[in-house]
């Protein structure tokens, strides 16, 4: 543990056991019972088993809705920061275990909506937590890298996890660079910690997605194993990112492995208690991410919408030979289509780099109706330099079978499809 923490004034809300003489610190908050387990919330007091939020881009659905103007003074920043003047959109649709078809929301994503309400129970609560993000923008600084983002073979994954002492809790997958940056109100983040209220980068101009899922203790252990396998970026020395409290030894042991690069080349698959399948791609497995996913799902055809920018992986057919492959992937991939436009409420929406930073997909073959929430983009190579871009990154895929959600996800991605030939013009789009 960092020695500088021993010199910090620790808030009295925690019960502390300090061992500063040896340069380490252990924090044991009061016990949290199973009845207090955190979970996905649609609003305060309304718990669900899961929810999904798709936040639109500012080009098509600007601000927080048509009734809003550009006066930043009216936007709330419940988790710190000041309303930022950059171009933004916080309009969104959501689905949940209570109603799996899309509902067009009012208000701003990240405040009193499912995203903000679920995060607030962690931020203002007394739970154990873990935050990971490959784009912290040096606040906080992490061991993994000294730059704004951690590239190379680090996991391209972002999210927050919270649980009680019995290991029951919630995972929230996000695609937003620099959010969240801290998981407790006991720590100040100068850059801000509310969507739309962060100094940099502008992570609400492009579309983003959020996915929250209720976890049993066994699920929690599976998620931690998946995160370790994917080399996610966190820092176990920073209490604003990791607070294990009085967690059982098996949870502590798993968290101790995080914040370092995994040597694994194995795709790990977990069946969660919700019947959702969690798939973890390791960074050292140098294959195109969504073709890998298709293979693991027994060659199902897929359509994906991601941050599709140089180096783009084009649409592939089921007969396409993938040079960047691994014999451990026993099934050949099915067709993988790249959605470059979609539609909602009569409006065409852009789904490429510079417009869409979400990573979502649906199945387009087979008997199952699969919706996919992912960490990884279709960037990399089908042959040649196989560790290129996202081929050489780790990340998670949550795969859900739900017909109502699938139908609305399919409609959202209904539009133009990228060619099977990679774009000749190498247009680079700066990530957020």
Buried (B, 14 or more C-beta within 10 A) or exposed (E): BBEEBBEEEBEEEBEEEEEEEEEBBEBEBEEBEEEBBBBBBBEEEEBBBBBBBBBBBBBBBBBBBEEBEEEBEEBBBBBBBBBBEBBBBBBBBBBBBEBBBBEEBEBBBBBBBBBBBBBBBBBEBBBBBBBBBBBBBBBBEBBBBEEBBBBEBBBBBBBBBBBBBBBBBBBBBBBBBBBBBBBBBBBEBEBBBBBBBBBBBBBBBBBBBBBBBBBBBEBBBBBBBBBBBBBBBBBBBBBBBBBBBBBEEEBBEBBEBBBBBBEBBBBBBBEBBBEBBBBBBBBBBBBBBBBBBBBBBEBBBBBBBBBBBBBBBBBBEEEBEBEBBBEEBEEBBBBBBBBBBBBBEEEEBBBBBBBBBBBBBBBBBEEBBBBBBBBBBBBBBBEEEBBBBBBBBBBBBBBBBBEBBBBBBBBBBEBBEBEEEBBEEEEEBEBB
